[in-house]
Amino acid sequence: MHLNKIKILLIGPSGSGKTSIANFISESMNIEESGPPKPTQGVRIVEFELSNINVNDKVYNNDIELWDCSGDHRFESCWPALRVGVQGVILVCSPSTANAATREMELLYNYFVSQPKLTTKQCVLFYNCTDEQDDLESLSLSPTFSKVSQVAINLKTGGNRLKIDFSNFVVSILQSINRSI
């Protein structure tokens, strides 16, 4: 069965790895092909199909619109347009951005999840680990995030796990937006 497009925002501080995650999830690029990061200008929309999603014992194929949003605040004037019709939000931070990002993550959560009245099931936090020692324990977020699913990801060593985590997130979005599925 095929459902409509799901709009998911990928947001977080500059340099947290959002574009690499978007490319990997959408299979636009292998991690081995990645070069030095280039800042996203505004937003980049990646469209792809996610097949064989099992929701309440029914199998679906979904078109995904993954909006890879710049972490640069000079694009903040675009935020109202970005959140129109949003059904899911992936917050991304990394060890290099975590300490400075605590307040920023709260700001992004409030604007893109709380204000449009998304549920905590429609949001996930990906902690983009770059080496084996990085873990969620080192991330000190406010109590706002206590009910938000938090997942440590590593594109180099755990790419398959990331795809599973992303699929599980899509299932939770589908369950939240349409209880009749």
Secondary structure, 3 states (H helix, E strand, C coil): CEEEEEEEEEECCCCCCHHHHHHHHCCCCCHHHCCCCCCCCCEEEEEEEEEEEEECCEEEEEEEEEEEECCCHHHHHHHHHHCCCCCEEEEEECHHHHHHHHHHHHHHHHHHHHCCCCCHHHEEEEEECCCCCCCHHHCCCCHHHCCCEEEEECCCCCHHHHHHHHHHHHHHHHHHHCCCC
